[in-house]
């Protein structure tokens, strides 16, 4: 892997993390998954997966 390829990979990882954090912040503020998908032009399933896989589960 060249330095350029490594840098591009790191940039892409950073973008993905930023998108994930954006979605989780909007969800934590009470926005619905459907609304988050609509305003950010993401697929609803993509948003749902991020929320599902990054929201702490509460055991009752």
C-alpha positions in Angstrom: 0.0 0.0 0.0 1.4 3.4 -1.0 1.3 6.4 1.3 -1.3 8.0 -1.0 -3.5 4.9 -0.7 -3.1 4.8 3.1 -4.0 8.5 3.3 -7.1 8.0 1.1 -8.2 5.1 3.3 -7.7 7.2 6.5 -9.7 10.0 5.0 -12.6 7.6 4.1 -12.5 6.2 7.6 -12.8 9.7 9.0 -15.7 10.5 6.7 -17.5 7.3 7.8 -17.0 8.1 11.4 -18.2 11.7 11.0 -21.4 10.5 9.3 -22.0 8.0 12.0 -21.5 10.6 14.7 -23.9 13.0 12.8 -26.6 10.4 12.7 -26.2 9.4 16.3 -26.3 13.0 17.4 -29.5 13.7 15.4 -31.1 10.6 16.8 -30.1 11.5 20.4 -31.9 14.8 19.8 -35.1 13.0 19.1 -35.1 13.0 15.3 -36.7 9.9 13.8 -34.7 7.5 11.7 -36.8 8.3 8.7 -36.3 12.1 9.1 -32.5 11.7 9.5 -32.4 9.6 6.3 -34.5 12.2 4.5 -32.6 15.3 5.5 -29.2 13.8 4.9 -30.1 11.9 1.8 -29.2 8.5 3.3 -31.0 5.2 2.9 -33.4 4.5 5.8 -31.8 1.0 6.4 -28.3 2.6 6.5 -29.4 5.0 9.2 -31.3 2.2 11.1 -28.2 0.0 11.0 -26.0 2.8 12.4 -28.5 3.5 15.2 -29.0 -0.1 16.0 -25.3 -1.0 16.1 -24.2 2.1 18.1 -26.9 2.7 20.7 -26.4 1.1 24.1 -28.9 -1.6 24.9 -30.7 -1.4 28.2 -31.4 -4.7 30.0 -34.6 -4.8 32.0 
